[in-house]
Amino acid sequence: MQRDKPTDSSQPGRNIRRRANRSPGPSDGQLATFASRVILSLLLVALAYLLWSAIHVLLLAFAGVVMAIGLSRASRSLSARTGLSYRWALLLTVLVGAISTGALMWLTAATIAAQVNELTQRIPQVWQHLREQLDQYPWSRLLIEHAPGAAESLVQSGGASRVTGLASGAASFLEAVIVVSIVGIFGAADPETYERGLLFLVPPKHRSRLSETLDETADSLQAWLLGQGVLMVVIGLTTALGLKLLGIPLALTLGLLTGLLELIPYIGAWIAFIPAALISLQMGSQYLAMTLALYGGLHILEGYVIGPLVQRRAVHLPPALTLMAQVLMGEWFGVLGLFVASPLVITAIVCVKRLYVEDALGETAVDQPKHTPMP
């Protein structure tokens, strides 16, 4: 007769305690997933830091992309009208632009260089004279004491510092022109390659929508370029002519400066008025009044006559949003930030409306920035 084995009444409790003491830990797969996420996060942080460190170059590259859009659309229009191939049309567009710019510089370089040199000498003297006059009033002394440090740099009379500053500014400007031109020409030479490369970065199901958004952005930027180009030429020429008729010195340089600053909507016109006001003030209060009337009249003409005519075929930007972008970009990146603020706002508006408001939020009746497509 088989005897039953004695049971140990304490065994179940011991097994339960063993199982309780063995807390479930992460598996090897979970550890690998966590490690991969940490590494990916560190790589993203490092990439963001590198991009921020090279933000100046990226902004120049963005300006080059805007130039590439303008060259590409102009070349396609020329190709459609003349029957030339796209490459030959692009080559002709670049050559005409380069020859025109070179001829203009050859005709006006000596005059502009002499006037720029005189302008850099006059403005500190005029500013110093103005400070001496304003020091007579308590409110003006308080204003000058709290004025930005940039104004103080105007009164630095050291010739070496002025020459060094001009050389540094000229070198930076030349670097910007070279980078923007290279990106613009090579980008316009084969835009499809760069667009396909960008589309490969997103999942296949989203590529069609991104391609539509890129086309709309390019149309908006092209319309903005055309509108600003017309405004630059018209305002620059009328300003130079008006100052010349008023007898204000350095009319050509001041007109050129006003035209270039038209690339900065709203703020650019008032920035251009400052050196003109300082020069005219040196001649007398009546010349200052006439200069103020000229710039004010041209500003009104631009806002109510020239602007609306140009904006029929260009982009209408929200003024408050544009001004805030200009202030922020100018504070962060200086003059370059001011110049690229508007095209960045255009790009952001189109992308946010199409990719976020319409696709992510499901809104369907969203208008893009108003413009008429180019022929």
C-alpha positions as a Markdown table, in Angstrom:
| # | Residue | x | y | z |
|---|---|---|---|---|
| 1 | Met | 0.0 | 0.0 | 0.0 |
| 2 | Gln | 1.5 | 3.3 | -1.2 |
| 3 | Arg | 1.8 | 5.8 | 1.5 |
| 4 | Asp | 0.9 | 9.4 | 0.8 |
| 5 | Lys | 3.8 | 11.8 | 0.9 |
| 6 | Pro | 3.6 | 14.3 | 3.7 |
| 7 | Thr | 2.6 | 17.7 | 2.5 |
| 8 | Asp | 4.4 | 20.8 | 3.6 |
| 9 | Ser | 1.7 | 23.3 | 4.5 |
| 10 | Ser | 4.3 | 26.1 | 4.3 |
| 11 | Gln | 5.3 | 25.5 | 0.7 |
| 12 | Pro | 2.4 | 27.5 | -1.0 |
| 13 | Gly | 3.2 | 30.5 | 1.2 |
| 14 | Arg | 6.9 | 30.2 | 0.3 |
| 15 | Asn | 6.1 | 30.1 | -3.4 |
| 16 | Ile | 3.8 | 33.1 | -3.1 |
| 17 | Arg | 6.5 | 35.0 | -1.4 |
| 18 | Arg | 9.0 | 34.1 | -4.1 |
| 19 | Arg | 6.7 | 35.3 | -6.8 |
| 20 | Ala | 6.0 | 38.5 | -4.9 |
| 21 | Asn | 9.7 | 39.2 | -4.4 |
| 22 | Arg | 10.4 | 38.8 | -8.1 |
| 23 | Ser | 9.0 | 42.1 | -9.5 |
| 24 | Pro | 8.5 | 42.2 | -13.3 |
| 25 | Gly | 11.4 | 44.1 | -14.9 |
| 26 | Pro | 11.7 | 45.7 | -18.4 |
| 27 | Ser | 12.4 | 43.3 | -21.1 |
| 28 | Asp | 15.3 | 43.5 | -23.5 |
| 29 | Gly | 13.0 | 44.9 | -26.2 |
| 30 | Gln | 11.7 | 47.7 | -23.9 |
| 31 | Leu | 15.3 | 48.6 | -23.0 |
| 32 | Ala | 16.3 | 48.8 | -26.6 |
| 33 | Thr | 13.3 | 50.9 | -27.5 |
| 34 | Phe | 14.0 | 53.3 | -24.6 |
| 35 | Ala | 17.7 | 53.6 | -25.6 |
| 36 | Ser | 16.8 | 54.2 | -29.3 |
| 37 | Arg | 14.4 | 57.0 | -28.2 |
| 38 | Val | 17.0 | 58.6 | -26.0 |
| 39 | Ile | 19.6 | 58.5 | -28.8 |
| 40 | Leu | 17.1 | 59.9 | -31.3 |
| 41 | Ser | 16.2 | 62.7 | -28.9 |
| 42 | Leu | 19.9 | 63.6 | -28.5 |
| 43 | Leu | 20.4 | 63.6 | -32.2 |
| 44 | Leu | 17.4 | 65.9 | -32.8 |
| 45 | Val | 18.7 | 68.3 | -30.1 |
| 46 | Ala | 22.2 | 68.3 | -31.7 |
| 47 | Leu | 20.6 | 68.8 | -35.2 |
| 48 | Ala | 18.6 | 71.7 | -33.8 |
| 49 | Tyr | 21.7 | 73.3 | -32.3 |
| 50 | Leu | 23.6 | 72.9 | -35.5 |
| 51 | Leu | 20.8 | 74.5 | -37.5 |
| 52 | Trp | 20.5 | 77.4 | -35.1 |
| 53 | Ser | 24.3 | 77.9 | -35.2 |
| 54 | Ala | 24.1 | 78.1 | -39.0 |
| 55 | Ile | 20.9 | 80.1 | -39.1 |
| 56 | His | 22.6 | 83.0 | -41.0 |
| 57 | Val | 23.6 | 80.7 | -43.8 |
| 58 | Leu | 20.1 | 79.1 | -43.8 |
| 59 | Leu | 18.5 | 82.5 | -44.2 |
| 60 | Leu | 20.8 | 83.3 | -47.1 |
| 61 | Ala | 19.8 | 80.0 | -48.6 |
| 62 | Phe | 16.2 | 80.8 | -48.2 |
| 63 | Ala | 16.7 | 84.1 | -49.9 |
| 64 | Gly | 18.4 | 82.1 | -52.7 |
| 65 | Val | 15.4 | 79.9 | -52.9 |
| 66 | Val | 13.2 | 83.0 | -53.4 |
| 67 | Met | 15.6 | 84.1 | -56.1 |
| 68 | Ala | 15.4 | 80.7 | -57.7 |
| 69 | Ile | 11.6 | 80.8 | -57.8 |
| 70 | Gly | 11.8 | 84.2 | -59.6 |
| 71 | Leu | 14.4 | 83.1 | -62.1 |
| 72 | Ser | 12.5 | 79.8 | -62.8 |
| 73 | Arg | 9.1 | 81.5 | -63.4 |
| 74 | Ala | 10.7 | 84.2 | -65.5 |
| 75 | Ser | 12.6 | 81.6 | -67.6 |
| 76 | Arg | 9.4 | 79.5 | -68.1 |
| 77 | Ser | 7.5 | 82.6 | -69.2 |
| 78 | Leu | 10.3 | 83.5 | -71.7 |
| 79 | Ser | 10.5 | 79.9 | -72.9 |
| 80 | Ala | 6.7 | 79.9 | -73.6 |
| 81 | Arg | 6.8 | 83.2 | -75.5 |
| 82 | Thr | 9.9 | 82.6 | -77.5 |
| 83 | Gly | 10.0 | 78.8 | -78.0 |
| 84 | Leu | 13.4 | 78.5 | -76.5 |
| 85 | Ser | 14.2 | 75.5 | -74.2 |
| 86 | Tyr | 14.0 | 76.1 | -70.5 |
| 87 | Arg | 17.8 | 76.0 | -70.1 |
| 88 | Trp | 18.5 | 78.5 | -72.8 |
| 89 | Ala | 15.7 | 80.8 | -71.5 |
| 90 | Leu | 17.3 | 80.6 | -68.0 |
| 91 | Leu | 20.7 | 81.4 | -69.4 |
| 92 | Leu | 19.3 | 84.4 | -71.3 |
| 93 | Thr | 17.5 | 85.6 | -68.2 |
| 94 | Val | 20.6 | 85.4 | -66.1 |
| 95 | Leu | 22.8 | 87.1 | -68.8 |
| 96 | Val | 20.3 | 89.9 | -69.3 |
| 97 | Gly | 20.1 | 90.5 | -65.5 |
| 98 | Ala | 23.9 | 90.4 | -65.1 |
| 99 | Ile | 24.6 | 92.7 | -68.0 |
| 100 | Ser | 21.9 | 95.1 | -66.9 |
| 101 | Thr | 23.2 | 95.2 | -63.3 |
| 102 | Gly | 26.8 | 95.5 | -64.5 |
| 103 | Ala | 25.9 | 98.4 | -66.9 |
| 104 | Leu | 24.0 | 100.2 | -64.2 |
| 105 | Met | 26.9 | 99.8 | -61.7 |
| 106 | Trp | 29.4 | 100.9 | -64.3 |
| 107 | Leu | 27.4 | 104.1 | -65.1 |
| 108 | Thr | 26.7 | 105.0 | -61.4 |
| 109 | Ala | 29.4 | 103.2 | -59.4 |
| 110 | Ala | 31.7 | 106.2 | -59.2 |
| 111 | Thr | 28.9 | 108.6 | -58.3 |
| 112 | Ile | 27.3 | 106.3 | -55.7 |
| 113 | Ala | 30.7 | 105.4 | -54.1 |
| 114 | Ala | 31.5 | 109.1 | -53.7 |
| 115 | Gln | 28.1 | 109.9 | -52.3 |
| 116 | Val | 28.1 | 106.9 | -49.9 |
| 117 | Asn | 31.5 | 108.1 | -48.6 |
| 118 | Glu | 30.1 | 111.6 | -48.2 |
| 119 | Leu | 27.0 | 110.3 | -46.6 |
| 120 | Thr | 29.0 | 108.3 | -44.0 |
| 121 | Gln | 30.9 | 111.5 | -43.1 |
| 122 | Arg | 27.9 | 113.8 | -43.0 |
| 123 | Ile | 25.5 | 111.8 | -40.9 |
| 124 | Pro | 27.8 | 111.7 | -37.8 |
| 125 | Gln | 28.4 | 115.4 | -38.1 |
| 126 | Val | 24.7 | 116.2 | -38.5 |
| 127 | Trp | 23.8 | 113.9 | -35.6 |
| 128 | Gln | 26.4 | 115.5 | -33.4 |
| 129 | His | 25.1 | 119.0 | -34.3 |
| 130 | Leu | 21.5 | 117.9 | -33.7 |
| 131 | Arg | 22.5 | 116.5 | -30.2 |
| 132 | Glu | 24.1 | 119.8 | -29.3 |
| 133 | Gln | 20.9 | 121.6 | -30.3 |
| 134 | Leu | 18.6 | 119.2 | -28.4 |
| 135 | Asp | 20.8 | 119.3 | -25.3 |
| 136 | Gln | 19.2 | 122.7 | -24.6 |
| 137 | Tyr | 15.9 | 121.1 | -23.7 |
| 138 | Pro | 15.4 | 118.8 | -20.6 |
| 139 | Trp | 13.0 | 116.4 | -22.4 |
| 140 | Ser | 15.4 | 116.0 | -25.3 |
| 141 | Arg | 18.3 | 115.2 | -23.0 |
| 142 | Leu | 16.2 | 112.5 | -21.3 |
| 143 | Leu | 15.3 | 111.1 | -24.8 |
| 144 | Ile | 19.0 | 111.0 | -25.9 |
| 145 | Glu | 20.1 | 109.4 | -22.7 |
| 146 | His | 17.7 | 106.5 | -23.3 |
| 147 | Ala | 18.2 | 106.4 | -27.0 |
| 148 | Pro | 19.4 | 103.1 | -28.5 |
| 149 | Gly | 23.2 | 102.5 | -28.6 |
| 150 | Ala | 23.0 | 102.4 | -32.3 |
| 151 | Ala | 22.5 | 106.1 | -32.5 |
| 152 | Glu | 25.7 | 106.7 | -30.4 |
| 153 | Ser | 27.7 | 104.8 | -33.0 |
| 154 | Leu | 26.8 | 107.5 | -35.5 |
| 155 | Val | 29.0 | 110.0 | -33.7 |
| 156 | Gln | 32.1 | 107.9 | -33.7 |
| 157 | Ser | 34.5 | 110.1 | -35.7 |
| 158 | Gly | 37.4 | 107.8 | -35.9 |
| 159 | Gly | 38.4 | 107.4 | -39.5 |
| 160 | Ala | 39.9 | 103.9 | -39.0 |
| 161 | Ser | 36.7 | 102.6 | -37.3 |
| 162 | Arg | 34.6 | 104.0 | -40.1 |
| 163 | Val | 36.8 | 102.4 | -42.8 |
| 164 | Thr | 36.9 | 99.1 | -40.9 |
| 165 | Gly | 33.1 | 99.2 | -40.6 |
| 166 | Leu | 32.6 | 99.9 | -44.3 |
| 167 | Ala | 35.0 | 97.2 | -45.3 |
| 168 | Ser | 33.3 | 94.7 | -43.0 |
| 169 | Gly | 29.9 | 95.7 | -44.3 |
| 170 | Ala | 31.0 | 95.5 | -47.9 |
| 171 | Ala | 32.5 | 92.0 | -47.3 |
| 172 | Ser | 29.3 | 90.7 | -45.7 |
| 173 | Phe | 27.2 | 92.2 | -48.5 |
| 174 | Leu | 29.4 | 90.6 | -51.1 |
| 175 | Glu | 29.2 | 87.2 | -49.3 |
| 176 | Ala | 25.4 | 87.4 | -49.2 |
| 177 | Val | 25.2 | 88.3 | -52.9 |
| 178 | Ile | 27.4 | 85.4 | -53.8 |
| 179 | Val | 25.6 | 82.8 | -51.7 |
| 180 | Val | 22.1 | 84.0 | -52.8 |
| 181 | Ser | 23.2 | 84.1 | -56.5 |
| 182 | Ile | 24.7 | 80.6 | -56.4 |
| 183 | Val | 21.7 | 79.1 | -54.7 |
| 184 | Gly | 19.3 | 81.0 | -56.9 |
| 185 | Ile | 20.9 | 80.1 | -60.2 |
| 186 | Phe | 21.6 | 76.4 | -59.4 |
| 187 | Gly | 18.1 | 76.1 | -57.8 |
| 188 | Ala | 16.5 | 77.5 | -60.9 |
| 189 | Ala | 18.6 | 75.3 | -63.3 |
| 190 | Asp | 17.0 | 72.1 | -62.0 |
| 191 | Pro | 14.1 | 72.9 | -59.5 |
| 192 | Glu | 12.5 | 69.5 | -60.0 |
| 193 | Thr | 15.5 | 67.7 | -58.5 |
| 194 | Tyr | 15.3 | 69.7 | -55.3 |
| 195 | Glu | 11.5 | 69.3 | -55.1 |
| 196 | Arg | 11.7 | 65.6 | -55.5 |
| 197 | Gly | 14.4 | 65.4 | -52.8 |
| 198 | Leu | 12.1 | 67.3 | -50.4 |
| 199 | Leu | 9.1 | 65.1 | -51.2 |
| 200 | Phe | 11.1 | 61.9 | -50.5 |
| 201 | Leu | 11.4 | 63.1 | -46.8 |
| 202 | Val | 7.7 | 62.6 | -46.2 |
| 203 | Pro | 5.5 | 59.4 | -46.4 |
| 204 | Pro | 4.3 | 58.6 | -50.0 |
| 205 | Lys | 0.6 | 59.3 | -49.1 |
| 206 | His | 1.4 | 62.9 | -48.2 |
| 207 | Arg | 3.6 | 63.7 | -51.1 |
| 208 | Ser | 0.9 | 64.9 | -53.5 |
| 209 | Arg | -0.5 | 67.3 | -50.9 |
| 210 | Leu | 3.0 | 68.7 | -50.1 |
| 211 | Ser | 3.7 | 69.1 | -53.8 |
| 212 | Glu | 0.5 | 71.2 | -54.1 |
| 213 | Thr | 1.5 | 73.3 | -51.1 |
| 214 | Leu | 5.0 | 73.9 | -52.5 |
| 215 | Asp | 3.5 | 75.1 | -55.8 |
| 216 | Glu | 1.1 | 77.5 | -54.1 |
| 217 | Thr | 4.0 | 78.8 | -52.0 |
| 218 | Ala | 6.1 | 79.3 | -55.1 |
| 219 | Asp | 3.2 | 81.2 | -56.8 |
| 220 | Ser | 2.8 | 83.5 | -53.8 |
| 221 | Leu | 6.5 | 84.2 | -53.5 |
| 222 | Gln | 6.7 | 84.9 | -57.2 |
| 223 | Ala | 3.8 | 87.4 | -56.9 |
| 224 | Trp | 5.4 | 89.1 | -53.9 |
| 225 | Leu | 8.7 | 89.4 | -55.8 |
| 226 | Leu | 7.1 | 91.0 | -58.8 |
| 227 | Gly | 5.1 | 93.4 | -56.7 |
| 228 | Gln | 8.1 | 94.4 | -54.6 |
| 229 | Gly | 10.3 | 94.7 | -57.6 |
| 230 | Val | 7.9 | 97.2 | -59.2 |
| 231 | Leu | 7.6 | 99.2 | -56.0 |
| 232 | Met | 11.4 | 99.3 | -55.6 |
| 233 | Val | 12.0 | 100.7 | -59.1 |
| 234 | Val | 9.1 | 103.2 | -58.9 |
| 235 | Ile | 9.7 | 104.5 | -55.4 |
| 236 | Gly | 13.5 | 104.6 | -55.9 |
| 237 | Leu | 13.4 | 106.6 | -59.1 |
| 238 | Thr | 10.7 | 109.0 | -57.8 |
| 239 | Thr | 12.6 | 109.6 | -54.6 |
| 240 | Ala | 15.9 | 110.3 | -56.3 |
| 241 | Leu | 14.1 | 112.7 | -58.8 |
| 242 | Gly | 12.2 | 114.5 | -56.1 |
| 243 | Leu | 15.3 | 115.0 | -53.9 |
| 244 | Lys | 17.2 | 116.2 | -56.9 |
| 245 | Leu | 14.5 | 118.8 | -57.7 |
| 246 | Leu | 14.4 | 119.9 | -54.1 |
| 247 | Gly | 18.2 | 120.5 | -54.2 |
| 248 | Ile | 19.0 | 117.9 | -51.5 |
| 249 | Pro | 22.6 | 116.5 | -51.8 |
| 250 | Leu | 23.2 | 112.8 | -52.4 |
| 251 | Ala | 19.9 | 112.4 | -54.2 |
| 252 | Leu | 21.0 | 109.3 | -56.2 |
| 253 | Thr | 22.3 | 107.4 | -53.2 |
| 254 | Leu | 19.3 | 108.3 | -51.0 |
| 255 | Gly | 16.9 | 107.3 | -53.8 |
| 256 | Leu | 18.8 | 104.0 | -54.2 |
| 257 | Leu | 18.6 | 103.4 | -50.5 |
| 258 | Thr | 14.9 | 104.1 | -50.4 |
| 259 | Gly | 14.3 | 101.7 | -53.3 |
| 260 | Leu | 16.3 | 98.9 | -51.7 |
| 261 | Leu | 14.5 | 99.3 | -48.4 |
| 262 | Glu | 11.1 | 98.8 | -50.2 |
| 263 | Leu | 11.9 | 95.1 | -49.7 |
| 264 | Ile | 11.0 | 95.7 | -46.1 |
| 265 | Pro | 7.3 | 96.6 | -46.1 |
| 266 | Tyr | 6.0 | 99.3 | -43.8 |
| 267 | Ile | 9.3 | 99.8 | -41.9 |
| 268 | Gly | 11.6 | 100.3 | -44.8 |
| 269 | Ala | 10.2 | 103.6 | -45.9 |
| 270 | Trp | 10.7 | 105.2 | -42.5 |
| 271 | Ile | 14.2 | 103.8 | -42.2 |
| 272 | Ala | 15.1 | 105.4 | -45.5 |
| 273 | Phe | 13.7 | 108.7 | -44.4 |
| 274 | Ile | 16.2 | 109.0 | -41.5 |
| 275 | Pro | 19.4 | 109.8 | -43.5 |
| 276 | Ala | 17.4 | 112.0 | -45.9 |
| 277 | Ala | 16.0 | 114.0 | -43.0 |
| 278 | Leu | 19.5 | 114.4 | -41.4 |
| 279 | Ile | 21.0 | 115.6 | -44.6 |
| 280 | Ser | 18.1 | 118.1 | -45.3 |
| 281 | Leu | 18.2 | 119.3 | -41.7 |
| 282 | Gln | 21.8 | 120.4 | -42.2 |
| 283 | Met | 20.6 | 122.8 | -45.0 |
| 284 | Gly | 17.8 | 124.3 | -42.9 |
| 285 | Ser | 14.3 | 123.6 | -41.5 |
| 286 | Gln | 12.6 | 124.4 | -44.7 |
| 287 | Tyr | 14.5 | 121.7 | -46.6 |
| 288 | Leu | 13.6 | 119.3 | -43.8 |
| 289 | Ala | 9.9 | 120.2 | -44.2 |
| 290 | Met | 10.1 | 119.7 | -48.0 |
| 291 | Thr | 11.9 | 116.4 | -47.6 |
| 292 | Leu | 9.2 | 115.2 | -45.1 |
| 293 | Ala | 6.5 | 116.3 | -47.5 |
| 294 | Leu | 8.2 | 114.4 | -50.3 |
| 295 | Tyr | 8.5 | 111.1 | -48.4 |
| 296 | Gly | 5.0 | 111.5 | -46.9 |
| 297 | Gly | 3.5 | 112.2 | -50.4 |
| 298 | Leu | 5.3 | 109.2 | -51.9 |
| 299 | His | 4.2 | 107.0 | -49.0 |
| 300 | Ile | 0.6 | 108.0 | -49.5 |
| 301 | Leu | 1.0 | 107.5 | -53.3 |
| 302 | Glu | 2.4 | 104.1 | -52.7 |
| 303 | Gly | -0.3 | 103.1 | -50.2 |
| 304 | Tyr | -3.3 | 104.4 | -52.2 |
| 305 | Val | -2.3 | 104.4 | -55.9 |
| 306 | Ile | 0.9 | 102.4 | -56.7 |
| 307 | Gly | 0.4 | 99.7 | -54.1 |
| 308 | Pro | -3.2 | 98.8 | -55.0 |
| 309 | Leu | -2.3 | 98.6 | -58.7 |
| 310 | Val | 0.7 | 96.4 | -58.0 |
| 311 | Gln | -1.2 | 94.3 | -55.4 |
| 312 | Arg | -3.7 | 93.2 | -58.0 |
| 313 | Arg | -1.0 | 90.8 | -59.1 |
| 314 | Ala | 0.8 | 90.4 | -55.8 |
| 315 | Val | 0.4 | 89.1 | -52.3 |
| 316 | His | -1.5 | 91.0 | -49.6 |
| 317 | Leu | 0.1 | 90.4 | -46.2 |
| 318 | Pro | -1.6 | 91.0 | -42.9 |
| 319 | Pro | 0.1 | 94.2 | -41.7 |
| 320 | Ala | 0.2 | 93.3 | -37.9 |
| 321 | Leu | 1.6 | 89.9 | -38.6 |
| 322 | Thr | 4.2 | 91.3 | -41.0 |
| 323 | Leu | 5.3 | 94.0 | -38.6 |
| 324 | Met | 5.7 | 91.5 | -35.7 |
| 325 | Ala | 7.7 | 89.2 | -37.9 |
| 326 | Gln | 10.0 | 92.1 | -39.0 |
| 327 | Val | 10.6 | 93.2 | -35.4 |
| 328 | Leu | 11.4 | 89.7 | -34.3 |
| 329 | Met | 13.6 | 88.8 | -37.3 |
| 330 | Gly | 15.3 | 92.1 | -37.1 |
| 331 | Glu | 16.0 | 91.7 | -33.3 |
| 332 | Trp | 17.3 | 88.1 | -33.8 |
| 333 | Phe | 19.2 | 88.3 | -37.1 |
| 334 | Gly | 19.7 | 92.0 | -37.9 |
| 335 | Val | 19.3 | 93.4 | -41.4 |
| 336 | Leu | 19.1 | 90.0 | -43.1 |
| 337 | Gly | 16.2 | 89.1 | -40.9 |
| 338 | Leu | 14.4 | 92.2 | -41.9 |
| 339 | Phe | 14.8 | 91.4 | -45.6 |
| 340 | Val | 13.6 | 87.8 | -45.4 |
| 341 | Ala | 10.8 | 88.4 | -42.9 |
| 342 | Ser | 8.1 | 89.0 | -45.5 |
| 343 | Pro | 8.8 | 85.9 | -47.7 |
| 344 | Leu | 9.0 | 83.8 | -44.5 |
| 345 | Val | 5.6 | 85.1 | -43.5 |
| 346 | Ile | 4.2 | 84.2 | -46.9 |
| 347 | Thr | 5.6 | 80.7 | -46.7 |
| 348 | Ala | 4.3 | 80.2 | -43.2 |
| 349 | Ile | 0.8 | 81.4 | -44.1 |
| 350 | Val | 0.5 | 79.0 | -47.0 |
| 351 | Cys | 1.9 | 76.0 | -45.2 |
| 352 | Val | -0.1 | 76.6 | -42.0 |
| 353 | Lys | -3.4 | 77.0 | -43.9 |
| 354 | Arg | -2.9 | 74.1 | -46.2 |
| 355 | Leu | -1.1 | 71.5 | -44.0 |
| 356 | Tyr | -2.5 | 72.4 | -40.6 |
| 357 | Val | -5.8 | 74.2 | -40.8 |
| 358 | Glu | -7.2 | 72.2 | -43.8 |
| 359 | Asp | -5.5 | 68.8 | -43.4 |
| 360 | Ala | -5.0 | 68.5 | -39.6 |
| 361 | Leu | -8.1 | 70.5 | -38.4 |
| 362 | Gly | -10.4 | 69.5 | -41.3 |
| 363 | Glu | -11.3 | 73.1 | -42.4 |
| 364 | Thr | -12.1 | 73.3 | -46.1 |
| 365 | Ala | -12.9 | 76.9 | -46.9 |
| 366 | Val | -9.5 | 78.6 | -46.3 |
| 367 | Asp | -8.2 | 81.2 | -48.7 |
| 368 | Gln | -4.5 | 81.4 | -49.5 |
| 369 | Pro | -2.9 | 84.9 | -49.7 |
| 370 | Lys | -4.6 | 86.9 | -52.4 |
| 371 | His | -2.8 | 87.1 | -55.7 |
| 372 | Thr | -3.5 | 86.5 | -59.3 |
| 373 | Pro | -1.5 | 83.7 | -60.9 |
| 374 | Met | 1.2 | 84.8 | -63.2 |
| 375 | Pro | 0.9 | 84.0 | -67.0 |
